Amino acid sequence: MPSLLALTLLVCGAVASLPLVVLRTVPKSQPPLAEQPLGSPHWIVEAPGDRWFVDGDAISRRDLANRLHQDGDQGLQHFLPSAALSMGDVKRSLQWLRHLSAHPVLLDLPEEGPS
């Protein structure tokens, strides 16, 4: 009889927690950074072949590293990787950018086209 009671409680607990398990979690958006005193935002784009662009201008990886390391008034950075890059490449690049920049670097993924 105690095993039947334990089994009943286990099944009831599992059924009660089922909505929490199956509900799709939606990522929360980041709080607006407008309250922070930052300069103008910059867009950093990485293309295949280790090609980099800042605000539409081509820049070498070394020059980008120097710029991120030395320029104190850059403000918020938006990192937009090419859709042709692997997730591993995107992760490494994002970590590298965040390590070098004194300001936040946000990942902006490319939007998919119409299907």
C-alpha positions in Angstrom: 0.0 0.0 0.0 2.8 2.6 0.7 4.3 1.9 -2.7 0.9 2.6 -4.3 0.7 5.9 -2.4 4.3 6.8 -3.4 3.5 6.0 -7.1 0.3 8.1 -7.0 2.2 11.1 -5.5 4.9 10.7 -8.1 2.4 10.6 -11.0 0.5 13.6 -9.6 3.7 15.6 -9.2 4.8 14.8 -12.7 1.4 15.8 -14.2 1.4 19.0 -12.2 4.9 20.0 -13.4 4.1 19.1 -17.0 3.1 22.6 -18.1 6.4 24.0 -16.9 8.3 21.4 -18.9 6.5 21.7 -22.2 6.0 25.5 -22.3 8.3 27.1 -24.7 10.7 29.5 -23.1 11.0 32.8 -24.8 14.2 34.7 -24.4 13.8 37.9 -22.6 14.9 41.0 -24.3 17.8 42.9 -22.8 17.0 46.0 -20.9 17.4 49.2 -22.8 20.9 50.6 -22.5 19.8 54.1 -23.0 20.2 54.9 -19.4 23.9 54.2 -19.6 26.1 57.1 -20.8 27.4 55.5 -24.0 28.6 57.1 -27.2 27.0 56.4 -30.6 26.5 52.7 -31.4 28.8 51.0 -33.9 28.0 48.0 -36.2 30.7 45.4 -36.5 30.2 42.9 -39.3 32.2 39.7 -39.8 32.2 38.0 -43.2 33.8 34.7 -44.2 37.5 34.7 -44.7 38.3 36.8 -41.6 36.9 40.0 -43.3 35.7 42.7 -40.9 33.7 45.9 -41.4 32.9 48.7 -38.9 30.0 50.9 -39.8 30.3 49.8 -43.5 34.0 50.4 -43.8 36.5 47.5 -44.3 39.0 47.1 -41.5 41.7 44.5 -40.7 41.4 42.2 -37.7 44.4 43.9 -36.1 43.1 47.4 -36.7 39.7 46.4 -35.2 41.4 45.0 -32.2 43.4 48.2 -31.7 40.3 50.3 -32.2 38.3 48.4 -29.7 41.1 48.3 -27.2 42.1 52.0 -27.4 39.0 54.0 -28.3 37.2 54.8 -25.1 34.2 56.7 -26.5 32.9 54.1 -28.9 29.8 53.2 -27.0 27.6 50.2 -27.7 28.8 47.7 -30.2 26.5 45.6 -32.4 28.1 42.4 -33.8 26.4 41.2 -36.9 28.1 37.9 -38.2 27.5 36.6 -41.7 25.0 33.8 -42.0 27.7 31.8 -43.7 29.8 31.5 -40.5 29.5 28.5 -38.2 28.1 28.9 -34.7 31.5 28.1 -33.4 33.1 30.9 -35.4 30.4 33.3 -34.2 30.9 32.3 -30.6 34.7 32.7 -30.8 34.4 36.1 -32.5 31.8 37.4 -30.0 34.0 36.3 -27.1 37.0 38.0 -28.7 35.1 41.2 -29.3 33.7 41.3 -25.7 37.2 40.7 -24.4 38.6 43.7 -26.3 35.8 46.2 -26.0 35.3 48.4 -22.9 31.6 48.7 -23.8 28.8 46.1 -24.3 28.9 44.0 -27.5 25.5 42.8 -28.5 24.9 39.9 -30.9 22.6 40.8 -33.7 21.8 37.7 -35.8 21.0 38.1 -39.5 17.3 38.0 -40.2 16.0 35.2 -42.5 14.5 36.3 -45.7 10.9 35.7 -46.7 10.1 32.0 -47.1 
